Amino acid sequence: MFRHVFLTGPPGVGKTTLVQKACEALASSGVGVEGFYTEEVREGGRRVGFDVVTVTGERGQLSRIRDVSAAPHGRREHMVGQYVVDLSSFEHVALPLFRNVGSADSGSRKVFIIDEIGKMELFSQSFIRAVRQTLESSSCTILGTIPVPKGKPLGLVEEVRSHRDVKVFTVSKENRNTLLPEILSTLETCLKQTA
């Protein structure tokens, strides 16, 4: 039996959209939903970075395209491709959400959103620890997203993918519009396990 659900698939295939639709359906059926999404930030039709956005609407910068005029002065930058990761902003928004998860009433049904566990987020050791603790916790069910394997394996991503309590759905352009009922059904079963 599974306790957590993760979606994987190529960038831009619709993983976050599916997670958001699942959250709406869960919330309308009385399930508590907490956690965060990763959203693209666009200016003039061009992607300039990503923000982390909580289910309640709090927003923080995750990354932006590097501004060459604002090169760091002796400060270590975390880079993924052309993006500079704003670790302190990400941790300020995301980490407090994990603290709230463990304090849930044992009888309440709750889904915790982690969108996503990817290269940018994995610069945070505190985030890695929090995800591991939440995976092992029996107080909530996680609905999250992970990238498809590409290049060098990402330790925590592979841990999640092979975790005994995790059901992984692969999202594709062909199935993204029909996958939601199966995801919700699996989450419903997971919630019964944690109740």
C-alpha positions as MATLAB code, in Angstrom:
seq = 'MFRHVFLTGPPGVGKTTLVQKACEALASSGVGVEGFYTEEVREGGRRVGFDVVTVTGERGQLSRIRDVSAAPHGRREHMVGQYVVDLSSFEHVALPLFRNVGSADSGSRKVFIIDEIGKMELFSQSFIRAVRQTLESSSCTILGTIPVPKGKPLGLVEEVRSHRDVKVFTVSKENRNTLLPEILSTLETCLKQTA';
ca = [
       0.000    0.000    0.000;
       1.186    3.510   -0.813;
       1.156    6.573    1.421;
       2.469    9.186   -1.033;
       1.947   10.095   -4.696;
       4.544   11.706   -6.960;
       4.242   12.814  -10.568;
       7.193   12.735  -12.939;
       7.593   13.720  -16.567;
       9.479   16.129  -18.798;
       9.475   19.894  -18.065;
       6.343   21.659  -19.263;
       4.250   18.477  -19.602;
       1.670   19.625  -17.025;
       2.744   18.133  -13.677;
       2.060   21.313  -11.694;
      -1.292   21.822  -13.428;
      -2.325   18.286  -12.443;
      -1.208   18.884   -8.851;
      -3.249   22.109   -8.730;
      -6.354   20.358  -10.128;
      -5.927   17.560   -7.574;
      -5.670   20.154   -4.770;
      -8.892   21.842   -5.858;
     -10.703   18.499   -5.926;
      -9.280   17.460   -2.536;
     -10.124   20.773   -0.875;
     -13.696   20.675   -2.233;
     -14.126   17.187   -0.717;
     -12.994   18.395    2.714;
      -9.361   17.232    2.675;
      -6.855   19.679    4.175;
      -4.183   20.770    1.681;
      -0.907   22.496    2.562;
       2.436   22.932    0.854;
       3.832   24.754   -2.175;
       4.040   24.917   -5.960;
       6.812   26.092   -8.235;
       5.588   28.622  -10.807;
       7.254   30.048  -13.894;
       7.810   33.800  -13.861;
       7.490   35.453  -17.278;
       8.229   38.966  -18.460;
       7.281   39.995  -21.967;
       6.477   36.383  -22.881;
       9.953   35.200  -21.843;
      10.642   32.964  -18.838;
      12.902   34.838  -16.435;
      12.753   32.505  -13.449;
      10.664   30.591  -10.955;
       8.819   31.458   -7.744;
       7.771   29.197   -4.908;
       4.089   29.775   -4.049;
       2.304   28.319   -1.028;
      -1.185   26.841   -1.268;
      -2.372   29.916    0.673;
      -0.760   32.323   -1.816;
       2.455   33.405   -0.088;
       5.155   33.865   -2.732;
       8.952   33.891   -2.705;
      11.623   33.991   -5.358;
      13.190   30.633   -6.200;
      15.395   31.686   -9.117;
      15.997   34.303  -11.771;
      18.107   34.536  -14.913;
      21.511   35.814  -13.879;
      21.918   39.553  -14.251;
      25.495   39.893  -15.502;
      25.689   43.473  -14.236;
      24.999   42.213  -10.706;
      27.754   39.606  -10.457;
      28.347   38.348   -6.906;
      31.114   39.886   -4.805;
      32.774   36.921   -3.091;
      29.364   35.376   -2.445;
      28.753   31.777   -3.535;
      25.955   31.478   -6.064;
      23.923   28.365   -6.728;
      23.286   28.040  -10.448;
      21.075   25.735  -12.501;
      21.634   26.493  -16.173;
      21.151   30.226  -16.609;
      19.251   30.605  -13.326;
      20.620   31.851  -10.011;
      18.846   30.121   -7.102;
      17.716   32.369   -4.233;
      18.180   29.832   -1.463;
      17.252   32.101    1.459;
      13.988   33.207   -0.197;
      13.052   29.593   -1.021;
      13.815   28.380    2.520;
      11.961   31.330    4.087;
       8.741   30.358    2.262;
       9.001   26.545    2.026;
      10.582   25.350    5.287;
       7.936   26.688    7.735;
       5.319   24.628    5.848;
       7.121   21.413    6.839;
       7.049   22.422   10.521;
       3.247   22.674   10.347;
       2.865   19.180    8.857;
       4.024   17.261   11.916;
       1.702   19.232   14.179;
      -1.432   17.971   12.431;
      -4.202   16.395   14.472;
      -3.731   12.672   14.088;
      -7.354   12.306   13.005;
      -7.321   14.967   10.300;
      -6.983   14.072    6.634;
      -4.216   16.137    5.073;
      -2.282   16.213    1.807;
       1.049   18.015    1.706;
       2.131   19.435   -1.676;
       5.826   19.418   -2.653;
       6.099   20.779   -6.208;
       8.892   20.138   -6.843;
      11.923   18.206   -5.641;
      14.430   19.289   -8.280;
      17.945   20.607   -8.765;
      17.157   24.115   -7.512;
      15.447   22.973   -4.318;
      18.168   20.409   -3.585;
      20.738   23.119   -2.851;
      18.966   23.373    0.525;
      20.151   20.759    3.018;
      17.320   21.798    5.361;
      14.798   21.086    2.587;
      16.332   17.642    1.957;
      16.062   16.777    5.677;
      12.472   18.059    5.844;
      11.399   15.995    2.807;
      12.968   12.837    4.258;
      11.232   13.367    7.622;
       7.880   14.011    5.932;
       8.224   10.884    3.755;
       8.667    8.814    6.920;
       5.940   10.626    8.871;
       2.562    8.981    9.215;
       0.739   12.279    9.790;
       0.167   13.214    6.154;
       0.130   12.080    2.543;
       2.471   13.833    0.098;
       1.468   14.812   -3.423;
       4.658   15.910   -5.136;
       6.575   16.167   -8.371;
      10.038   14.952   -9.336;
      11.974   15.352  -12.591;
      12.566   12.496  -15.018;
      16.010   10.889  -14.663;
      18.460   12.808  -16.838;
      22.217   13.020  -16.558;
      23.669   12.546  -13.100;
      21.079   11.061  -10.696;
      19.803   13.400   -7.963;
      20.111   11.553   -4.641;
      16.857   12.599   -2.975;
      14.876   12.297   -6.226;
      16.017    8.692   -6.656;
      15.237    7.975   -2.978;
      11.690    9.228   -3.537;
      11.299    7.316   -6.813;
      12.269    4.012   -5.186;
      10.643    4.619   -1.757;
       8.434    1.721   -0.641;
       5.537    4.053    0.262;
       5.566    6.097   -2.975;
       3.400    5.584   -6.074;
       4.911    7.386   -9.098;
       2.779    8.458  -12.065;
       4.550    9.386  -15.311;
       2.795   12.346  -16.944;
       2.901   12.646  -20.733;
       1.131   14.805  -23.310;
      -0.949   11.727  -24.156;
      -2.216   11.002  -20.608;
      -2.157   14.359  -18.807;
      -5.843   15.079  -19.496;
      -7.049   11.663  -18.290;
      -4.757   10.995  -15.306;
      -6.522   13.098  -12.653;
      -9.184   10.523  -11.580;
      -6.500    7.852  -11.041;
      -4.333   10.269   -9.041;
      -7.312   11.244   -6.851;
      -8.309    7.613   -6.340;
      -4.750    6.717   -5.271;
      -4.616    9.722   -2.915;
      -7.934    8.669   -1.368;
      -6.448    5.214   -0.680;
      -3.277    6.834    0.741;
      -5.350    9.032    3.047;
      -7.097    5.963    4.438;
      -3.646    4.543    5.273;
      -2.682    7.667    7.260;
      -6.039    8.083    9.019;
];
